[in-house]
Amino acid sequence: MVTKHDKRDRAALLRDRLAKAMTLAETNQSALARNAGVDRSTISQLLASGGVRLPNAQVIAECARALGVSTDWLLGLSERPEMAADLLAASL
């Protein structure tokens, strides 16, 4: 059975994981926005505490690519931050 998560909880998890990935990648909001091809205000809104904004799939994918993590991890669908291709390569 699939557990449905509240949008506020999903947004908080995304915010926490995005901030963590930015710290690990040693990047800031401006650099992430530039590398993801989005406006800096978009990143700022995603990181704003108390916000419930969830971005579209394109923004998630570009942020994940720029940070070197999986979209599933950013969204809380996986506990592993590695991208699927990296997991597959490591298992071979």
C-alpha positions as CSV (number, residue, x, y, z in Angstrom):
1,M,0.0,0.0,0.0
2,V,1.2,3.5,-0.9
3,T,1.3,6.1,1.9
4,K,0.1,9.5,0.8
5,H,2.1,12.4,2.3
6,D,0.8,15.8,3.2
7,K,1.9,18.5,0.8
8,R,3.4,20.5,3.8
9,D,5.4,17.5,4.9
10,R,6.7,16.9,1.4
11,A,7.6,20.5,0.9
12,A,9.5,20.5,4.3
13,L,11.4,17.4,3.3
14,L,12.2,18.9,-0.1
15,R,13.4,22.1,1.6
16,D,15.6,20.1,4.1
17,R,17.1,17.9,1.4
18,L,17.7,20.7,-1.1
19,A,19.6,22.7,1.6
20,K,21.6,19.6,2.6
21,A,22.5,18.8,-1.0
22,M,23.5,22.5,-1.5
23,T,25.8,22.3,1.6
24,L,27.4,19.0,0.4
25,A,27.9,20.4,-3.1
26,E,29.3,23.6,-1.6
27,T,27.0,25.8,-3.6
28,N,24.7,28.7,-2.9
29,Q,21.3,29.8,-4.2
30,S,22.6,31.9,-7.1
31,A,24.9,29.2,-8.3
32,L,22.3,26.5,-8.1
33,A,19.8,28.7,-9.9
34,R,22.3,29.4,-12.7
35,N,23.3,25.7,-13.0
36,A,19.6,24.6,-13.0
37,G,18.5,27.3,-15.4
38,V,15.9,28.8,-13.1
39,D,15.5,32.2,-11.5
40,R,17.2,32.7,-8.1
41,S,13.8,33.6,-6.6
42,T,12.6,30.1,-7.5
43,I,15.3,28.6,-5.3
44,S,14.7,31.1,-2.6
45,Q,11.0,30.2,-2.5
46,L,11.8,26.5,-2.3
47,L,14.1,27.1,0.6
48,A,11.8,29.5,2.5
49,S,10.8,28.1,5.8
50,G,7.1,27.4,6.2
51,G,6.5,27.4,2.5
52,V,4.4,24.7,0.9
53,R,5.5,25.4,-2.7
54,L,6.4,22.3,-4.7
55,P,8.1,22.9,-8.0
56,N,7.3,21.3,-11.2
57,A,9.1,18.2,-12.4
58,Q,11.5,20.1,-14.7
59,V,12.7,22.3,-11.8
60,I,13.2,19.2,-9.5
61,A,15.1,17.4,-12.3
62,E,17.4,20.3,-13.0
63,C,18.1,20.9,-9.4
64,A,18.9,17.3,-8.8
65,R,21.1,17.2,-11.9
66,A,23.0,20.3,-10.8
67,L,23.5,18.9,-7.3
68,G,24.3,15.4,-8.3
69,V,21.5,13.7,-6.4
70,S,18.3,11.9,-7.5
71,T,15.0,13.5,-7.9
72,D,13.5,10.7,-5.8
73,W,15.7,11.5,-2.9
74,L,14.9,15.3,-3.1
75,L,11.2,14.4,-3.0
76,G,11.5,11.9,-0.2
77,L,10.7,8.9,-2.4
78,S,14.0,7.3,-1.6
79,E,16.5,7.3,1.2
80,R,19.5,7.1,-1.2
81,P,20.7,10.4,-2.6
82,E,22.6,8.8,-5.5
83,M,21.3,8.9,-9.0
84,A,19.9,5.6,-10.4
85,A,22.7,5.5,-13.0
86,D,25.3,5.7,-10.2
87,L,23.6,3.0,-8.2
88,L,23.5,0.7,-11.2
89,A,27.1,1.3,-12.1
90,A,28.2,0.6,-8.6
91,S,26.3,-2.7,-8.5
92,L,28.0,-4.0,-11.7
